[in-house]
Structure formats: C-alpha cells, structure tokens
Amino acid sequence: MNAGRDNAGDAGGSAVDAALLLAGGSGSRIGLDKRLLTIGGRPLVLRALDFLRDRFPRVAVSVSADRPIDLGPAQEAVVVVPDRWPGDSPLAGLASGLRETGSPVFAMATDLPFPDGHALDRLRSAWHDDVDVCMPTVGEQFEPLFAFYHVRCLPALEDLLATGRHRIALAFPSLAVVRVPFPDASSFTNINTMDDYRRVREQVATGLRRPPGRPVEAVRSVVVAVGDPPDHRDQSEVDATAHALADEFRRLGLLVHVAGPGGRPPAESGGQPDVIVSTAAGALPDVVVRAVGDEGGGSATGQAGPLAITDAAQSSGSDVVVEDAAAAAAYLVVRLDSLRGL
C-alpha cells in the first residue's frame, strides 16, 4: 500500500518513545570522522544525542560495524547498534535500529547541525498507528533522515538490503507514507563537506543559529599535559607529540593553545581555548598524555604513538593506550565535558 498522503493534519499523535541516531560515520567527502567535528566545543554526535535524549526516553545509536565510535560517558545512556548489513548506509542503520528496538522510532542523521524541536513536534502530531513513514518534504524534496518509521517497514527495507540496494526511497512505494510539508530545508540540511562545516561554524560564531545541547561558550579550558615518556626522551620529542595532538584537536574544530617550551599561538584568534596542550613542567592538568613503546617509534599513520592517556583526577585505574594523536583526540573530544566536571 502506498498512501502517499500529504500532511495528515490532526490525524494522530500516538506515542513513539524511541529515537534512533544514524551514526554510520563514513565522512568520505570530508576526509575525517565527521561525527566528531565540534560546534561550540562539543562533537556533532553528542549534540545530536542531547537533542534526542531531551525528547525520547529510549535512544539507540546505529553505527557501521567497521566504524565503531566511542561516545564517552554518553554511551551509558544509549544502546549502540552495529549495522547488520554491509554498505555503511543510512538504510542499513535504519533497518538495524528497527530490528534492535522492535518498535517505531524517530530516526535522525548525526550530521544535522540544527535539528528543530518544532519540526519534530509537527511530525509527531501527524504520526499515527496505521502510518509506516512520516517525514518532512520541502517542495518535491523529501527528508528521510529526520522522520518517523514503523517497525512494519522492516520487510521492505531488508528486501532492499538483501539485493544490495541502499536507497531508502525505494521502499516508499510499498509503504504508507505521510508527507508533512515545510517551507524550507534549514532544519534538515546536513554537513557533507568542509565548506558546509565552515558555514555552520560561522553561523554559530555570529549568533545566527544555535546548535542543540549545552551552550556554545566553553565553561573552562581543558588542560592536556604531554608528559615525559618513561625513557626520558628529549624535549623535542615531547614537543612533537604536543603539536601533533594540538593539530588533531584543531582538525575537529576546537580552539587550541600550546603552552610551554616550543609553544605556538592558537590557530584561531580570540576567545577562550577549548583545550590547552601543555608541555610545561608543573602544569596542573585534567589529563596527561605520554608516549609509550620502543624508541618513540610511531604509529601506522606516521604520527607520534602509541600514546597513553591518564585522567589526572583518578587516583587509580589503568591508562588508556591509543595508536596515535588522532586516536587520542578522538578519545578526549567526547570526554571534554566530564573533564570539566560537567
């Protein structure tokens, strides 16, 4: 059945208590893990979770089986669902999430920087039990990655995946679809390129728009000390590790200052830095990063590594060892709030 209906008006509003964050994480057009790109010092994936957790008691996060993500403390409040199908597509994530939850879900892509609660409310009011899909449309364009899906969609979605097809829209002719019209796509525009990301950052910096979640102003800088390695390598190697780590933080959009011997000015001017990477003796850090391994070595990526990360606030517990500076930045960026005591 293809209902193909336009706005259902005041038809329904039956409860959907589960949300599904589509966080496959390909990011091929950006060249890095865009789930961890930051807006106002917080990664996109955590801001998306803020938006969903404020509105749904149950939240699942679908991830590609070969692109897992560390959500830091937020992981305790969600269910992480690895994709059951290859292909790293939103369709695979949607089908995996529906299979896991066994109930209707509101599905949203991670890379929507400005999801709108009012838009969600309009969709929710148009949803009812005999609808399979309830999604926004802008003119002839539909927005399937900010939409409600019934678990009845599963057979149609899994049939597509079984034949290697990954376009969600191919399932719509066999489903009851409610289309809710919107005047523009500003609430549904995603980040596909670094130019998109720069535009979003400019909109936030100028106060034109605000992302979901905590305020964009940093409460305080997180101090990351790059410590002496066990074999007391010279200061130049410590400095190299500090700069490699600072560069990876900057790639994720954070404002960073390197302090201590060999320090350099922030990459961006103005404002309180999100992170201070310090090589100065006597620094009072939130976290310590130091090189481990043989003779400085290096990782498969050519960066300084492996690196051990120690939370300075914990009196006991094992270090976390990561491959290189990029992995250290990925581990820490989702923990900045907890390091600030938030």
N, C-alpha and C positions, 0 to 999 in steps of 0.2 A: 504494500500500500504506500502510495506517495501522496501524503496530504498536501504538501507544497503550499501550506497556508501562509498568509501574511499575518501580521500582528494579531495574536489571539485575544487582545484586549483584556477584559476582566474575566477570562475564562477559568483561571485556575488558581495556582499557588500552593499545590500540595508540597509537603516538606521534602527537601533534599538536604541531608545532613552531612554529606561527604564531598570533599573537594579533591581534585587530582591536579598536581602541578606537573606539567610536562617538561622534564629537565633532561632530555637526552644528551645535550651537550656537544653537538658536533662542532659548531662555530667555525666551519671550514673557510667561510668568506672573511672572517676576522683574523684567523691565524692564532688564536688562543682560546682558552675556555671562557666563553662569554658569560657563563653562569656566574663567574667570579668577578666580572667587571663591576666596579663600585660606582655608586651615585651617593654623594654626601657621605663617603667613608664606609658605606655598607654594600656588600655584594648584591647584585640583582636577585640572586636566588633567595637570599634572606629577606629582602624587601617583599618579594612575591609571597613568601611564606607568612610574613606579617599580615599582608592583605587577606590571605585565605584563612589564617587561624583566627582573625578577628570576626570572621563571618560563618565559619563552619566548625562544628565540634570534632570532626574527623578529617584529617588531611593525609593524603598519600602523595608520594613523590616518585614518579616513574623516571628511571634512568636507563641508558643503554647499558647492556651487560658488560661491554668492554670499555665503558667510560664512567666508572663509579665516581661519586662525589662525596667528599667529607663535608657534612653540614655543621660540624662542631657541636656545641650544646643543643642546637635546634633539632638535631637528629633524634633526641629522646622523645620529642613530641609528635613525631610523624612516623608513618610507615613507608620505608623505602622499597620500591617495587622494581627489580631488574626486568628489562624487556624480555618477553618470552620468544620474540621473533627477531631475526637479524634485520639490518637495514637502517637502524638509527633514525627512525622516522616518528613524527607525532602520532601517526596511526598505530604503530607498534606500541608506543607508550600508552595510548588511549585504551587499546584492547587489553593490554596487560593490567592496567589500572582497574578497568571494569571487571576483569576476571578476578582480581585480588579482592576488591571491595564487595563484589556481588550485589551492588546496589546502584541506583542512579548517582551520577556525580556531576559537579560543575568542573569542567576541565579548562585549564588556563596555561598558556605558554610562559616559561620563565622570563623570556626576553621582552615582555611588555613592561616598559618603564613606568607607565602611568595608568594602571588599571583603575577603573572608575566604579566606585560602590553604587552610584546611582544607576549606571548602566547594568550592573549585576542585578539590582532590585527590579528593573524593568523586565529583564529576562525571567527572573524568578516569578514575577506576577503572571507571566504568560505561560508558565510551565504547568502541566497537569498530567495525570497518570496515563492518559492514552497518547501522550506525545513521546516520540523517540528522541528527537533532537530539537532543541530550542536555541537559536543562535541569532546574532545581530546581522543585519545587512546594511550596506551603505550603497544606495543605488542598486546596481546589478552585482556588486561585490559582496560576498558573504564572508563571515569571520568565524571559522570553525574552531579556532583556538582560544575562544572566550565564550564558551557555550555549555549548555546542559545536555547530558547524554543519558538515556535509559540503558539499563543492563540488557534490554532486549536488542540493542544494537549489535551485541557481540557476534551472533552468527554471520551477519553481513560483513562486519569488519574482519573476522577471522577468515572468511571465504576469500576476501581480497588478499590478505597476507599469505594465505596458502598458495596463491598463484603469483606471488611476487609483486603485487600491486600495492602502492603505498599512498595513494591519494584518497583522503577521507571523503572527498566529494563524490567519489564513485559509488559510495554506499547509499547516498541520499535518495536515489530513485526508488529504492525498496523500503524506505523508512518514512514514518510520519514526522514531517519536519515543519516546525513553526518558525517563521522568519520575522524578526522584530526589527523594523526599520529605524535607523539612526541618521541624523543629518550629516555627520562627518565621521571619519575614522580615527579621530585623535586619541580615543581611549583604547584603540586596538592596534595602533602602529607599533611594530616591534623593531628591535635592533638587529640588523643584518650585516652592517659594515662599520668600520671605524668612523666613517663620516656620520653615520646615524648616531653613533655613540657620542661623538663630539657635539652634535647638535643637542642631544639630550642634556649633556653636561652644561652647555651654555644656557639652555632654558632654565635649569635648576639654579645655576650661578646667578642669573639675573632676576630670579624670583618669579619668572613667568609661570613655572609649573613646579609642583612638589610631588616627589615620589611617595608611595605608601611607607608606613613604618615610622621609626623614630625620626626626630627632626634631623635635618641635614647638617646642623652645626655639630662639630666634634665636641664632646664633653671635655676631653683632655687628650693629649698625645700619648700614644703607647710607646714606651721606650724599649727598644730591642737592642740588647748589648751583644756584640760579637766578641766572644771570649777567646782567651788564649787556648790553643789546642794542647793536648796532653804532652806533645813532644816539644812545646815551646818554639814553634816556628817563628820566623822573624815578622816584624810588624807589617811588612809589605804584603804578606800573605793574608794577614788579618784584615788589612785594608781592602784587599781584592775581594774577599768574601763579603765584607760590608757593602761595597759598591755593587757587587752582583745582586745581593739581596735587595738593596735600595732600588736598583733598576727594575727588578721584578715587581716590587710594590708599585712603582710608577706605571708599569705596563698595565696594571689592574686599576689605574686611575686614582691612586692615593697620592696625597701631598706628603712628601718625604723630605726629611733633613738628615744629612750625615754629619755627625758630631765627632770630634776627637781628631787625632793625628790623621792627616790626609783627607779631612772632611771637605765637602764642597757645598755650595749653596743649593737650596731646593730647586727642583726642575721647574716649579711653578712659583710665581711670586705672590705674596700676600696670604693672609690667613694663617691660622694655627695648623701646623702639620698634623696629619693623622698619625704618622709614625716618625719617631726619631730613631735612627740606626746609629748606635754609639760604639766607638772603639776606645773611648777614653777610660782610663783606669779610674776606679772609684765610682763609676756611674751606678745609679740605683735603678735597675731595670725591672720591667714587668716580665720579661722573658729573656733567656740567654741562648744564643746560637753559637755553636763552635764546630770547627772542622773535626772530623774523625777519619780514621783509616790510615793507609800507608802513605807517608811522604807527601801528603796533600793530595796526591792522586788526581782526582777529577772524576766527574760522572760521565755517563754515556753521552750526555748532551754537551760536554765540553765545559760545563760550569764547575765552579768550586763545589766539591762534595765528596763523599756524603757529609751531611750535617746533622748534628744532634741538637734538639730543641728542649730546653728545660724551662718550666714555668717557675719563675722565681718565688712565687707565693706558696708553692708546695714544698713542704719540708721533706717529703719522701715521695717515692714513685720513680718509675723508670723514665729515662729520656725517650723522646720520640725521635727516631732516626729516619731522615728522608734523603732522597737521592741527590738533590741539588738545590740551588737557590730558588728556582721556580717552584719546586715542591714545597719548600719552606714557606714561601709567600702564600701559596695556596692553603697550606695548613693554618697559617696565622690569620689570614684575612677573614675567615669565618669565626675567629675567636677574639677579634678586637674588642667587641662589646664586653665579653666576660673578663678580658684582661683589664678593662677599665672599671670593672666591678659593677657593670650594669646587668 
